[in-house]
């Protein structure tokens, strides 16, 4: 079974930065568009950003200009650089392949609080 492993979360003050990483098997990372999702308490999971195999990104409006998604296909890793974090960014962050959805990993908790 494919295992996606997210890391890099933590507690940060508003305006701070974090860099998330997600690794998994090459059978997924070398072929499919990859995405970051998040789920806040009491809310549905939502797509934050995705990136094509060639590196072309798209973002949800609320994070555009603050977050940057990237990938290193040689390392089977996708990243999410998050700058100027806001309290509303607090959530558990997950990665997955939107066009070939795998079992969800455990995610990584991001808490933005003063």
C-alpha positions in Angstrom: 0.0 0.0 0.0 1.3 3.4 -0.9 2.4 5.4 2.1 2.5 9.2 2.0 4.5 10.8 4.9 4.1 14.4 5.7 6.4 16.4 8.0 7.4 19.9 8.9 4.4 21.2 10.8 4.6 23.0 14.1 3.4 26.0 16.1 4.2 29.4 14.7 3.1 32.9 15.3 1.0 34.9 12.8 3.3 36.2 10.1 5.7 33.3 10.5 6.8 30.6 8.1 6.9 26.9 7.8 8.1 24.4 5.1 6.2 21.2 4.8 7.5 18.1 3.1 5.8 15.0 1.8 7.5 11.9 0.6 6.3 8.6 -1.0 7.0 6.1 -3.7 8.4 7.0 -7.0 5.5 5.2 -8.7 3.3 8.1 -7.6 5.6 11.0 -7.5 7.2 10.6 -10.9 3.9 10.2 -12.8 1.1 12.2 -11.1 0.2 15.7 -10.2 0.7 16.1 -6.5 -1.3 18.3 -4.1 -1.4 19.6 -0.6 -4.7 19.6 1.3 -5.7 20.7 4.7 -8.4 20.0 7.2 -9.3 22.4 10.0 -11.2 21.3 13.1 -14.9 20.9 12.2 -14.3 21.6 8.5 -14.0 19.5 5.4 -10.7 18.7 3.9 -9.8 21.3 1.2 -7.3 21.5 -1.6 -4.6 24.1 -0.9 -2.3 23.8 -3.9 -1.2 21.4 -6.5 1.7 21.0 -8.9 2.1 19.2 -12.2 4.9 16.7 -12.9 6.7 19.5 -14.7 6.3 21.8 -11.8 3.4 24.1 -12.8 1.5 25.1 -9.7 -2.1 26.2 -8.9 -3.3 27.7 -5.6 -6.5 28.3 -3.8 -7.2 32.1 -3.6 -6.7 32.3 0.2 -3.1 31.2 0.0 -2.0 32.6 -3.4 1.0 34.9 -2.9 1.8 33.4 0.5 2.4 29.7 -0.2 4.6 28.0 -2.7 4.3 24.4 -3.8 7.2 22.6 -5.4 8.4 19.1 -6.1 11.7 17.2 -6.4 10.8 14.1 -8.5 14.3 12.7 -8.0 13.7 12.7 -4.3 10.0 11.7 -4.5 9.1 14.7 -2.4 6.7 17.6 -2.7 7.1 20.8 -0.6 4.9 23.5 0.6 6.6 26.7 1.7 4.2 28.7 3.8 4.9 32.4 4.5 2.9 35.1 6.3 0.9 32.5 8.1 -2.5 33.4 9.4 -4.6 31.9 12.2 -7.0 30.6 9.6 -4.2 28.5 8.2 -4.3 26.3 11.3 -5.1 22.8 10.2 -3.7 19.3 9.6 -2.0 19.3 6.2 -1.9 16.3 3.9 -0.5 15.5 0.5 -1.9 13.2 -2.1 -2.2 12.7 -5.9 -5.6 14.3 -6.9 -5.9 12.2 -10.0 -4.9 9.0 -8.4 -6.0 9.3 -4.8 -4.0 7.2 -2.3 -4.7 6.3 1.3 -4.3 9.4 3.4 -1.2 9.7 5.5 -1.3 11.0 9.1 -0.7 14.5 8.0 1.3 17.2 9.8 -0.3 19.7 12.2 0.2 23.4 11.6 -0.9 25.7 14.3 -0.8 29.5 13.9 -1.3 31.3 17.1 0.1 34.1 19.2 
